[in-house]
Amino acid sequence: MPARSERGKDRRGSICVESRLFFGEDNMGRSLRHERQVLNTDEISLVEASHHPGLAALSDKDLAELRKLVRDRRDRARDIAARQRREIRGKADPRGARAVTQDAGSRAKRDVLAGAMQRINKEAARRESRAARDAMKDSVARALELRRKREARAARPAAGRTPNEGMQAKDSARTKQRDRAKLGAVSQHTRNMQAKRDNQ
């Protein structure tokens, strides 16, 4: 009896592992084969485009378009999985003729599309970071060029005296004094001329 129970336990464990692999709950990641099992034709094309190296080869415009399409599919799959979960728990009325009994397929699709969305967002963030670095480098280069041009146009003051011509007499900063004898002669001449005019 214990042996039978052990066999049943092993069988249940094997089924559980296979279920995780099929529905994408294994931590080792999902293979392309698994993605094709849970997605429709259009979704397969979108998810395949989200893998490298093809993802890095997309133009910015194509990447933005892929991002929008995958986001729409992911949101729809997420809403369906959430609704089915509520139906299974009896918290929502069935949308179809019969109530949903399992939602593993919907959750697997949601998870695959969410993984594709993460890869796309990561690639978009990488490009934005690279563009920001390039813009910063260009800004620094332009600022340096403008600075060099301003310095080249600036009027530089004379360097002043240099020792190349040997010893030179230094100009005196004091005001030169006039010859007092000459100043006196000029004053006397002025007085003589004034007296001559007065006597006429």
C-alpha atoms as one frame of an Amber mdcrd trajectory, in Angstrom:
protein
   0.000   0.000   0.000   2.738   2.541   0.801   4.474   1.671  -2.469   1.290
   2.438  -4.377   0.956   5.739  -2.588   4.572   6.561  -3.459   3.952   5.758
  -7.111   0.889   7.980  -7.092   2.880  10.760  -5.506   5.622  10.448  -8.122
   3.043  10.459 -10.896   1.357  13.561  -9.541   4.730  15.270  -9.201   5.603
  14.417 -12.792   2.292  15.790 -14.033   2.843  18.964 -12.013   6.283  19.499
 -13.540   4.956  18.894 -17.049   2.144  21.351 -16.392   4.592  24.045 -15.298
   6.700  23.482 -18.377   3.705  23.593 -20.714   2.062  26.632 -19.188   5.218
  28.651 -18.778   5.568  28.616 -15.011   9.066  27.147 -14.949  11.783  29.548
 -13.799  14.199  28.479 -16.530  12.274  30.510 -19.085  10.006  29.720 -21.972
  11.143  28.207 -25.224   9.996  29.303 -28.639   8.122  26.021 -28.909   6.160
  26.838 -25.783   5.362  30.310 -27.116   3.933  28.811 -30.289   1.768  26.465
 -28.219   0.000  29.222 -26.298  -0.172  32.011 -28.917  -2.127  32.485 -32.114
  -0.477  33.233 -35.456  -0.461  37.024 -35.104   0.817  36.863 -31.541   3.609
  34.473 -32.540   4.879  36.985 -35.099   4.866  39.776 -32.530   6.608  37.753
 -29.835   9.240  36.411 -32.226  10.063  40.010 -33.180  10.706  40.756 -29.499
  13.663  38.369 -29.347  17.265  39.322 -30.021  19.054  39.839 -32.334  16.022
  40.850 -34.392  14.805  43.250 -31.712  18.013  45.294 -31.770  17.851  45.509
 -35.573  14.444  47.236 -35.573  14.256  50.932 -36.330  12.967  53.241 -33.609
   9.681  53.604 -35.479   9.213  49.845 -35.846  10.128  49.311 -32.203   7.490
  51.823 -31.094   4.876  50.122 -33.272   5.795  46.674 -31.936   5.613  48.030
 -28.406   2.080  49.280 -28.951   0.843  46.051 -30.535   2.351  43.786 -27.884
   1.023  46.013 -25.098  -2.498  45.776 -26.509  -2.278  41.966 -26.762  -0.809
  41.665 -23.285  -3.519  43.839 -21.732  -6.222  41.814 -23.460  -4.716  38.506
 -22.316  -4.387  39.877 -18.787  -8.042  40.930 -18.718  -9.193  37.545 -20.032
  -7.089  35.666 -17.482  -8.437  37.840 -14.653 -12.041  37.343 -15.793 -11.612
  33.583 -16.055 -10.088  33.498 -12.593 -13.147  35.302 -11.220 -15.459  32.866
 -13.015 -13.618  29.885 -11.539 -13.969  31.386  -8.072 -17.638  32.082  -8.662
 -17.223  35.840  -8.408 -18.322  36.557 -11.997 -20.978  35.209 -14.342 -19.784
  33.001 -17.223 -19.219  34.862 -20.474 -19.734  31.759 -22.612 -22.261  28.949
 -22.716 -20.388  27.097 -19.988 -18.447  28.317 -17.014 -14.677  28.301 -17.256
 -13.075  25.439 -15.347  -9.389  26.254 -15.859  -7.421  29.350 -16.870  -3.895
  27.981 -17.248  -3.834  28.644 -20.994  -4.904  32.261 -20.578  -2.344  32.835
 -17.852   0.375  31.265 -19.993  -0.477  33.574 -22.903  -0.509  36.558 -20.573
   2.908  35.648 -19.188   4.473  35.103 -22.625   3.210  38.468 -23.842   4.341
  40.117 -20.604   7.826  38.691 -21.153   7.860  40.085 -24.691   6.780  43.456
 -23.332   9.629  43.438 -20.829  12.188  42.761 -23.552  10.790  45.544 -25.711
  10.746  48.019 -22.817  14.326  47.123 -21.943  15.455  47.707 -25.530  13.593
  51.028 -25.659  15.203  52.113 -22.373  18.638  51.137 -23.685  18.139  53.272
 -26.790  16.874  56.222 -24.780  19.886  56.006 -22.475  22.261  55.855 -25.434
  20.550  58.829 -27.089  20.831  60.823 -23.860  24.553  60.063 -23.599  25.122
  61.053 -27.227  23.195  64.288 -26.715  25.275  65.086 -23.633  28.517  64.489
 -25.541  27.342  66.760 -28.371  26.352  69.468 -25.894  29.745  69.369 -24.178
  31.553  69.475 -27.532  29.510  72.502 -28.676  30.123  74.329 -25.404  33.865
  73.710 -25.677  33.939  74.959 -29.268  32.037  78.134 -28.347  34.424  78.767
 -25.476  37.436  78.452 -27.749  35.910  80.877 -30.254  35.175  83.446 -27.535
  38.707  83.209 -26.224  40.109  83.637 -29.746  38.010  86.793 -30.325  38.718
  88.341 -26.919  41.093  91.408 -26.898  44.092  90.425 -24.877  45.965  93.210
 -22.911  49.624  94.007 -23.719  52.094  91.911 -21.844  54.013  95.047 -20.717
  57.776  95.412 -20.510  59.882  92.387 -21.162  63.553  91.817 -20.264  64.510
  91.040 -23.864  65.803  94.581 -24.634  68.122  94.862 -21.684  67.985  97.478
 -18.953  65.714 100.421 -19.736  65.138 103.668 -17.897  61.861 103.502 -16.120
  59.423 106.293 -16.819  58.793 108.477 -13.793  55.285 108.612 -12.538  55.786
 112.174 -11.159  54.812 115.238 -13.180  57.846 116.896 -14.772  58.656 120.345
 -13.232  58.967 123.351 -15.566  62.131 125.509 -15.768  61.617 128.411 -13.264
  63.929 130.746 -15.201  61.878 130.375 -18.326  58.682 130.857 -16.373  60.055
 134.112 -14.880  61.172 135.474 -18.287  57.761 134.861 -19.752  56.086 136.612
 -16.843  58.422 139.670 -17.104  57.846 139.930 -20.838  54.128 139.927 -20.262
  54.400 142.728 -17.682  56.592 144.844 -19.994  54.140 144.543 -22.858  51.260
 145.530 -20.585  53.143 148.640 -19.318  53.975 149.716 -22.867  50.322 149.579
 -23.823  49.359 151.567 -20.754  51.826 154.415 -21.597  50.555 154.884 -25.114
